[in-house]
Amino acid sequence: MNFLEYADEELMMMALADRIAGDLEEVLLTHDTATLAVPGGTTPGPVFDILCGVKLDWSRVRVMLSDERWVPETSDRSNTKLLRERLLVGQASAAQFIPFFTGDETPEVGLAQVNDTIGASLPVSVLLLGMGADMHTASLFPHADGLDAGLNDNAAPVVPIRGGGATEPRVSLSGPVLKSALHTHIVIKGAEKRTALDNAAGKLIEAAPINLVLNDATVHWTGAT
């Protein structure tokens, strides 16, 4: 794990956006397209605000979420809503967005269609993840219903997850997809998340899913919140 500590949140978000843009540019030098996977939630919003203004050949970038709640885009609980408002604007409006939610009643009904689409955009070129105080990442919650299947080496790219802190059905990029990303960044803030990161050491992935990616990740942290 490469651990970077920042004096304040603004500095961290600027540096992280610069790293992500640089990673995407590097991939586009040798590939026709690049795939960027990002989380929802409040923490990465400032990164999106900066990244959407970066001059990059966004028409060659595919954007997807690391995970999504199974709700319509009109819902305030939708991570897609956040992306459309804060990332897929400005320069980045030229990117191709690959949504997870299909409008079907359950994820299980819609996932076959989603996985056909996602598979053509893998591996993920640049992966940005968050981490919860319970050491979950994406929607891979400790001991959640669907976690074991999602961690299986033969798991589909996107898997359904229930329970484990999720108040509605969710879908998440699976373990194999997260592990195969070319560049992985984890962004966390505050003492509680730092303690959780430290506590993850030595735990099984089922108890601390963040351990799935830590060895190959750069962690960006600030204690200033």
Stockholm file with secondary structure:
# STOCKHOLM 1.0

chainA/1-225         MNFLEYADEELMMMALADRIAGDLEEVLLTHDTATLAVPGGTTPGPVFDILCGVKLDWSRVRVMLSDERWVPETSDRSNTKLLRERLLVGQASAAQFIPFFTGDETPEVGLAQVNDTIGASLPVSVLLLGMGADMHTASLFPHADGLDAGLNDNAAPVVPIRGGGATEPRVSLSGPVLKSALHTHIVIKGAEKRTALDNAAGKLIEAAPINLVLNDATVHWTGAT
#=GR chainA/1-225 SS CEEEEESSHHHHHHHHHHHHHHHHHHHHHHSSCEEEEECCSSTTHHHHHHHTTSCSCGGGEEEEESEEESSCTTSTTCHHHHHHHHTSSGGGGGSEECCCCCSCSSHHHHHHHHHHHHHTTCSCSEEEECCCTTSCBTTBCTTCBTHHHHHSTTCCSEEEEEETTEEEEEEEECHHHHHTCSEEEEEEEHHHHHHHHHHTTTCCTTTCGGGGTGGGEEEEEESCC
#=GC SS_cons         CEEEEESSHHHHHHHHHHHHHHHHHHHHHHSSCEEEEECCSSTTHHHHHHHTTSCSCGGGEEEEESEEESSCTTSTTCHHHHHHHHTSSGGGGGSEECCCCCSCSSHHHHHHHHHHHHHTTCSCSEEEECCCTTSCBTTBCTTCBTHHHHHSTTCCSEEEEEETTEEEEEEEECHHHHHTCSEEEEEEEHHHHHHHHHHTTTCCTTTCGGGGTGGGEEEEEESCC
//
